[in-house]
């Protein structure tokens, strides 16, 4: 395990977390390079016999060190903004192995993507198709595109991260796909290269994923009959991880049903994992500022907050909380782990059996995905440092922000 106790101290690979804190303070995000590599290998091994591309979903965690590690491993990237494209390029990612998704691409973002020779723009509306064509013709290029199809499949996940139902803003309706592909094929600035879908995040049931892949395959066959041949089928990502008591299948098993739906096809297969690559490869380390006992509830007030890790406040998400140093023989009590932000929603965990005193370090587990990327400066709080552990070594991969940096662009 990448995060495990050794002699009563929680370690990241071979490094005690309190040693990292001594150098870099709290709160801080700590990532395991070995865990990232192992998760990526699960996909690579499952797809090794196929013509396939793994496009890491940058929105899960966009730290340059993580992107660079995955680029060196051969990954492509799935991006949703011009800023994420800049990060991929800065980390040495291949733009030809990069997909640009998202419902609100600006003309400037489309122009930058085409100038960078991006692999594919995932178009999410008829209006976006016309915009991409217009920009491409202005540049004297043909834009490689795929439509993101909304297959109207219930991903059986939290409603905020379900993206494949008719009421969701993402993609184009399945019923409109053939008409839109015919329009795309007629436009001089468009090169139709693929088809894709993404039905949601934190998926622990593989059946909806396989069903979506089957619908994409059937649609690709109908398009081929109409004279529109595709070069790739993108079945998305969203495979879940264990936070509490979820039991997601191993990657190979989860993909098995979808791969069965696509067996024998000539198109390249693309998958877009994010959380399942980095989620359990990262933790948030925080220090107890106060032990506050109340009439109704007891609180551990820590120096991390909802601005550092938004998932509990946003989704009611559950993260395991572990002491960095185990206190042998000290009885535990029930505490809410809360931060100093001035909101009642500022909590990291509720009703946890913990033994802690002022100054102790706590570790918020499974924080590698949608942690730092969703952090903010609310209450004028500088964002945390990020550290990468590689065996017995560790290095700072993002400096802690300073308060002065928060208002450096402002004037009085």
N, C-alpha and C positions, 0 to 999 in steps of 0.2 A: 504494500500500500504506500502511496506517495505521502500521506499524512498519517502518522502513527506515533504512539507513545514509545519512548525509549528511556528506561530508568525513570519513569514518571514524568517525563517532559515531552510534550507534543512536538514532533519534528516534521519538517518538510524535506522529503528525501533524507539526506544525512545531516541536515542542519537544524538544530533546536530553534524553535520560533522565538524564544526569548533572546537568543543571540542576535537575530535579525533586528528585533526591537531595540536592543541596546545601541545599534548603529543608526537605525533609521526612524525610530519613534513609532507612535501610534496616532491615529489609525493607519494601517497599511494593508494593502493587498499583497498577498504572496502567492506566486504561481509555481507549479512544478513542471519543469520542462519534460521530465520523463513521463508524466501523466498525459501531457498533450501528445507526445509522440506515440504513446501506447494507444490512445483513443484513435488517432489518425490511422495507425496500422490496422485497427479492426476494420475500418472501411476499405483500406487498400487490399487487405487479404480477402475480404468478402467479394471484392470486385475484380480480383487479379486476372480472372479468365475472360473478362469482358473488355470491350472497347468502352472505357468509362473514364469520367473525369470527376474528381471530388472538388467541389467549389465551396470552400469554407465561407460561412455566413459572417461577414465582418461585423455586423451589428451586435453579435453576441459578446465580442471582446475585441477591440480594435487596436490594442497596444502594438506598437511597431515590432517589438521583440517577438511577440507571438506570431504576427503576420510573416516576419522574416523566417522564423523556424518552419512554418508551414510551407512557405514558398520554396525553401530549400528541400523540403520533403516531396515536392512535386505538385502541391495543391494549386488549384485555381481559386478564384474568389467570387463571392456573390455580394454585390454592394447595393446600397440604396440611396447614395448621395454622391455629389461631387467631392465632398470632403473625404468620404471613404475611398474614392478612387485615388485621391492624392496620397492617402495613407498606403494603399496597396503599392503604388508606384514608388513611394519613398522606401518601402520595405523590400523592394526588389521583386515584387510580384509581376507576373506576365500579364499585360493587358489583353493579350489574345486568348488567355484562359480565364477571363473575367466577364461576369454577367452583371448587367446594370438593371436592377429591379426597382420598384417603387412607383406610387401612383401620381407623384407630383413633380416629375423632372422638368426643370426649367430649360429654356433654350440654351442658356450658357452651359448647363451641365451636359446636355446632349451634344453640343458642339465640342466640348472638352473630351467627352467619351469617344467621339468619332475621330478627333485629332489624335487621340492616344491609341487608335486602332483596337478598340475594345472588341472582345469576342462576340458579344451579343447584347442587344438592348431588349429587355423583356417589356414589351408594350402592354399597358394595362387599360387602355380605352381607345375607342375610335378616334377621339380627339387627339390623343397622344400620337397615334399612327400618322395623322396628317402633319403634326408638328415635326416629327422625326423626318418624314419625307421632305418637308420644306427646308429644314436645316441641312440635310444631306445634299440636296440639290444645290443649295447655296455654296456648299463646300466642294462641289464637284465630285461627290462620293455616293456610294450606295451603302446604306446603313444595314448591317446584319441584325435582323430582328426575329424574335419569337413572341407569340402572344402568351401571356400568363392567363391560363383558363381557370375560371372559377367553377369547379365541378359540382357545387352544391352538395358537398359531402360533410357530414357532421364528424369533426375530428375527435369529439368526446374529450375536450379539454376546457380550460377556463375560458369564458366568453371573451375576455379581453385579448386572448392570444389564439382564438379561432379565426381563420382567415378564408375558409373555403365554402362558406354558406352564401346563399343569394343575398342576404342582408348585409354582408361585409363589403367594405369599400374596395377590396382588392380584386384585380383581374377583370376579365370580360366574361359575360355569361356563356356557359357551355352551348346554349342554343344559338348564340350569335356567332360562334367561332367560324363556321364555314363561310359565312358571308364576309366576315372581316378578313379572313385569309384570302378570299378572292379579290377583295379590294386591295390588300397589301401587294398581291402578286401583280397588280396592274400599275403600280406606282413606280416611276422611273428611279426614285431615290431609295427604294427599298429592296433588300435582298432577304427573302424569307429563308431562314435557316433552321428553325426549330419550333418546339412547342413545350410548354411547361405548366406546372401548377405547384401550389404550396398550400396545404389545407390547414396548417396550424402548428403550434409549438407545444413542447412538453407532451408529445404523444407517447402513451404507454401501451396502446392497443394497435397492433399492426394491421388489422383488417381494413380500417378506413384508408390507410396508406396504400394497401394493395388494390383496393377498389378504385382509388384515384388513378393509379398507374394503368389499370385496365381501361378506364375511360379515356385516358390520353392515347393509349395504343389504338383503340377503336376509332378515335377521331383522326389520328394520323393515317389510318388505312383509308378512311373516307376522303381525306385530303389528297392522298396519292391517287385515288380513283378519279379525282377531279383534275389531275395533272400537277398537283403541288406536292413535290417530294421534299421531305425534311431531312436534315442532317443530324439532328439530335432530339432526344426526348429528355426533358428535365422533370424528375419526379419530386423535386423539392427536398426539404429536410424536416426539421421539427422533432426528431426522435428524442424522447425524454430521458431523464436521468433519475437516479434515486436521491430524493431529498429527505424523505421520512420513511414511508412504508410502501412507496411505489415499487413495482416489480417489472421494470421494462425488460424486454428480451435482450439477449446479447445482439450486437449489431447485425451479425450474419443472419441470425434467426429473424430479426425484425424485417430485414430486407428481403427475405426469402420469398414471401408471397408476391411482392411487387416484381421481383426478378422473374418469377414464374409467369406473370402476366406479360412480360416483355421478352420471353425466351425466343430465340431464333430471329430477332429483328436485326436489321442492318444499321439502324441509327445508333449513333453514339449515345450512351446513357450518361446523364449528369445527375448527381445528388448534391444537395446544399446543406450539409450539417453545420450547426453552430454550437448550441448548448452541449450536445453530446461529445464535442471535442474538448471544450474548455470548462464546462460547468463544475465538474468535480476535481478539476486541476487547480482550483484557486480557493483561497480562504481570505477572510477579512479579520485582522487581529486588532483588538481594541482593549483599552485599559479601563478598569473600574474606577470611577471618580468618587462615587458615594454609594454606600449601602443605606437605602432609605426604607425604613419600615413604617407601614401605614396601617390604618384600621382595617381596610378592606383588602389591600394588596401590598406586597413588598416589592421594592424596586432595586435593581442594580442599574445605577445611572452611569453610562459608559461614555467614552469620548468619541465613539462613532455614532452616526445618526442616520435618519432617513435620507439626508442629502448624500450620504456615502453609499447606502444600500437601500434602494427604494422599494424593492420587491415586497417586503412584508406589508408596508403601508399601502402599496398600490394594488396588490393581488390578495392580500392576506396570506402571502407565501410563507411556508415553514422552512426554516433553516436550523439544523442542529447547532447547538452551542456547547463547546467543550472548554474546560479550563486548560490553559497552556501548561500549568504545573498541577498535577494531581495532588490533592490534599488528603493524605491517608488518615482515615479514622475521624475525619471532621464531618459531622452530620450535615446533610443538605437540607435546604429549605426551598419553598416555591417562590420564584421571583419572576417579574416581568423585566426583561432587559430593554432599557429605554435610553434614548440619547438626549442631548441638551437642546435640541431644536424646539422652538416654541409652537408646537402642534401636538394635539392629543394623539394624532396618528403616528407620532415619532416613536416607533418601537421596532426592535429587531427580533424579539421573541417574547412570547407570553407564557406564563405559568410553567416555568422550567425548574426542575430540581437541580439546584446548583449550590456549591459551597464556595463563597468568595468574600474577600475583604477588600477594603480600599487599596488600590494599587495593583491588584491582581490582573493578570492578562486573561482575556477570553478569546476564543477563536470561533468565528461564525463560519460554518462549513459550507461547502458547495456554492461558493460565491464567485466562481470564475466566469460565469455567464450573466450578462445583464446586471452587473454590479457597477464597476467603475464607469462603464459606458453610459449608464443612466444617472450618474452622480451629478450634483449641482453645487452651486455656491449659496444656496438659501441660508439666510441669517449671516451672510458674509463669512461663510466657513470655507477655508481653503480645502481643495480636494486632496485626497490621500496620496501617499507615495505608493509606487508599485515596484515589487522586487521579484526577480526571476531566480529560482533555485535550480542548479544543475549539479546533481550529485552532492558533493561536500562543499560546493562553492555557491555564492549568491551574489547578485549584482543588482544595482538600482537601475530599473528600466523606465521609470518616470519619477522625476523629482517631486517632492511635496510642494504644492503651491504656497506662495507667500500671500499674506493679506495685501501687501502693496501691489502685487500683480493683479488683484481683483479689481482695483480701480485705476490701473495704469492707463487705460484708454478713456478715462472720464476727465471732465474739466469742471472747475468750480464756477 
